[in-house]
Amino acid sequence: MRRVAALLMILLAAGCSEPPNKEINRAQGAIDAARAAGADQYAAESFTAATSALQQAHEAVDQRDYRLALSRAIDAYERAQDAAKLAADGKAKARSDAEMIVSTTNAAALALDAKLKAADAAHVPARDLAESRRISKDAAATLQKARANLKSGAYLDAIATVKGLEAQIHKQIQVVDAMPPPRAPRRTARTH
């Protein structure tokens, strides 16, 4: 495809006495399609290169260097096409990563909840569990937000939402596990 574009560029360059509007519009369309595919998020480097090449094409037109404008417009089109392809792969990977991190964080949150229930059953004082309960409550709200991001397709936001949360939860699990068992209530000696 690049060879065809290069050949087209050479053929068109011979008669470049007018701005390459058709190629610039084609490049703009490819950039718009890449943006719609999520290239600005999932293939940012390629997408930025495409938009930069299109900007250079416009600048070359302003300077009446139509050969350079044509070259940059074709480059912008090709880069936008590449960005759209990379975006599809990047989005699929981000979805997989987001689903995995939300799932493992949810499993950790469930484990912390189970530890807190066991601590309650063992009559651990509430003040000793306050921080762990706060983390558990915050984790539930954060996971709810991450699930909403997943549902809406905002995979990078889902990842960012729960980033570091699993480690906090595991730390609280260790805290609860390290708590000494509560003392049995004193029995008063009965005299008969």
C-alpha positions as CSV (number, residue, x, y, z in Angstrom):
1,M,0.0,0.0,0.0
2,R,2.8,2.4,0.8
3,R,4.3,1.7,-2.7
4,V,1.1,2.5,-4.3
5,A,0.8,5.7,-2.3
6,A,4.4,6.6,-3.2
7,L,3.8,6.0,-6.9
8,L,0.6,8.0,-6.7
9,M,2.6,10.8,-5.0
10,I,5.2,10.8,-7.7
11,L,2.6,10.8,-10.5
12,L,0.7,13.6,-8.9
13,A,3.8,15.6,-7.9
14,A,4.6,16.1,-11.6
15,G,1.5,18.2,-12.0
16,C,1.1,19.8,-8.5
17,S,0.1,23.3,-9.5
18,E,-2.9,23.2,-7.2
19,P,-3.4,22.3,-3.6
20,P,-4.0,18.6,-3.1
21,N,-7.5,19.1,-1.5
22,K,-8.7,15.6,-2.4
23,E,-5.8,14.0,-0.6
24,I,-6.1,16.4,2.4
25,N,-9.8,15.6,2.7
26,R,-9.1,11.9,2.4
27,A,-6.5,12.2,5.2
28,Q,-8.9,14.2,7.4
29,G,-11.6,11.5,6.9
30,A,-9.1,8.8,7.9
31,I,-8.1,10.8,11.0
32,D,-11.8,11.2,11.9
33,A,-12.4,7.5,11.5
34,A,-9.3,6.7,13.6
35,R,-10.5,9.0,16.3
36,A,-13.9,7.3,16.2
37,A,-12.1,3.9,16.6
38,G,-10.4,5.3,19.8
39,A,-7.0,5.8,18.3
40,D,-6.5,9.0,20.3
41,Q,-6.6,6.8,23.4
42,Y,-5.5,3.4,22.3
43,A,-2.9,4.3,19.7
44,A,-2.0,7.8,20.7
45,E,1.5,7.9,19.2
46,S,0.3,6.9,15.7
47,F,-2.7,9.1,15.9
48,T,-0.6,12.1,16.9
49,A,1.8,11.4,14.0
50,A,-1.2,11.4,11.6
51,T,-2.6,14.6,12.9
52,S,0.8,16.2,12.8
53,A,1.3,15.1,9.2
54,L,-2.0,16.6,8.3
55,Q,-1.1,19.9,10.0
56,Q,2.1,19.9,8.0
57,A,0.1,19.4,4.8
58,H,-2.0,22.4,5.6
59,E,1.1,24.5,6.4
60,A,2.6,23.4,3.1
61,V,-0.5,24.5,1.2
62,D,-0.3,27.9,3.0
63,Q,3.3,28.2,1.7
64,R,2.1,27.1,-1.8
65,D,4.4,24.0,-1.6
66,Y,1.9,21.6,-3.1
67,R,4.3,18.8,-3.6
68,L,5.1,18.8,0.1
69,A,1.5,19.2,0.9
70,L,0.6,16.1,-1.2
71,S,3.4,14.1,0.5
72,R,2.3,15.1,4.0
73,A,-1.4,14.4,3.2
74,I,-0.6,10.9,1.9
75,D,1.5,10.3,5.0
76,A,-1.3,11.5,7.2
77,Y,-3.7,9.1,5.6
78,E,-1.4,6.1,6.0
79,R,-0.6,7.0,9.6
80,A,-4.3,7.4,10.4
81,Q,-5.0,4.0,8.8
82,D,-2.3,2.4,11.0
83,A,-3.6,4.2,14.0
84,A,-7.1,2.9,13.5
85,K,-5.8,-0.7,13.2
86,L,-3.6,-0.3,16.3
87,A,-6.6,1.2,18.2
88,A,-8.6,-1.9,17.7
89,D,-5.8,-4.0,19.2
90,G,-5.2,-1.6,22.0
91,K,-8.8,-1.4,22.9
92,A,-9.1,-5.2,23.1
93,K,-6.1,-5.4,25.3
94,A,-7.3,-2.6,27.5
95,R,-10.7,-4.3,27.9
96,S,-9.0,-7.6,28.9
97,D,-6.7,-5.8,31.3
98,A,-9.6,-3.8,32.8
99,E,-11.7,-6.9,33.3
100,M,-8.8,-8.7,34.9
101,I,-7.9,-6.0,37.4
102,V,-11.5,-5.3,38.3
103,S,-12.0,-9.1,38.9
104,T,-8.9,-9.6,41.0
105,T,-9.7,-6.4,43.0
106,N,-13.2,-7.6,43.6
107,A,-11.9,-11.0,44.8
108,A,-9.7,-9.2,47.3
109,A,-12.5,-7.0,48.5
110,L,-14.7,-10.1,49.1
111,A,-11.8,-11.7,51.0
112,L,-11.5,-8.6,53.2
113,D,-15.3,-8.7,53.8
114,A,-15.0,-12.3,54.9
115,K,-12.2,-11.5,57.3
116,L,-14.2,-8.6,58.8
117,K,-17.2,-10.9,59.4
118,A,-14.9,-13.5,61.0
119,A,-13.5,-10.8,63.2
120,D,-17.0,-9.6,64.2
121,A,-17.9,-13.2,65.1
122,A,-14.7,-13.4,67.2
123,H,-15.8,-10.2,69.0
124,V,-12.8,-8.1,67.9
125,P,-13.5,-4.5,69.1
126,A,-15.0,-2.3,66.4
127,R,-12.3,0.4,66.9
128,D,-9.7,-2.1,65.9
129,L,-11.5,-2.8,62.6
130,A,-12.4,0.8,61.8
131,E,-9.7,1.4,59.2
132,S,-10.3,-2.0,57.5
133,R,-14.0,-1.2,57.4
134,R,-13.3,2.1,55.8
135,I,-11.1,0.6,53.1
136,S,-13.8,-2.1,52.5
137,K,-16.5,0.5,52.1
138,D,-14.3,2.7,49.8
139,A,-13.4,-0.4,47.8
140,A,-17.1,-1.2,47.2
141,A,-17.8,2.3,45.9
142,T,-14.6,2.3,43.7
143,L,-15.4,-1.1,42.2
144,Q,-18.9,0.1,41.4
145,K,-17.5,3.0,39.5
146,A,-15.0,0.7,37.7
147,R,-17.8,-1.6,36.7
148,A,-19.7,1.3,35.2
149,N,-16.6,2.3,33.3
150,L,-16.3,-1.2,32.0
151,K,-19.9,-1.3,30.9
152,S,-19.6,2.0,29.1
153,G,-16.4,0.9,27.3
154,A,-14.1,3.3,29.2
155,Y,-11.5,0.6,29.8
156,L,-8.6,2.9,30.6
157,D,-10.7,4.8,33.1
158,A,-11.7,1.5,34.7
159,I,-8.0,0.5,35.1
160,A,-7.2,3.9,36.5
161,T,-10.1,3.8,38.9
162,V,-8.9,0.6,40.7
163,K,-5.2,1.1,40.3
164,G,-3.5,0.4,43.6
165,L,-6.7,-0.6,45.4
166,E,-6.0,-4.3,45.5
167,A,-2.7,-3.6,47.3
168,Q,-4.6,-1.5,49.9
169,I,-7.1,-4.3,50.4
170,H,-4.4,-6.9,50.9
171,K,-2.7,-4.7,53.4
172,Q,-5.9,-4.6,55.4
173,I,-6.4,-8.3,55.2
174,Q,-2.9,-8.7,56.7
175,V,-3.8,-6.2,59.4
176,V,-7.0,-8.1,60.3
177,D,-5.1,-11.5,60.2
178,A,-2.4,-10.1,62.6
179,M,-4.9,-9.0,65.2
180,P,-4.6,-10.9,68.4
181,P,-7.7,-12.8,69.4
182,P,-9.8,-10.9,71.9
183,R,-9.5,-11.8,75.5
184,A,-12.2,-14.0,76.9
185,P,-14.4,-12.1,79.3
186,R,-13.3,-12.6,82.9
187,R,-15.4,-15.0,84.9
188,T,-16.0,-14.1,88.4
189,A,-15.5,-16.9,90.8
190,R,-18.8,-18.0,92.4
191,T,-18.9,-19.0,95.9
192,H,-21.5,-21.4,96.9
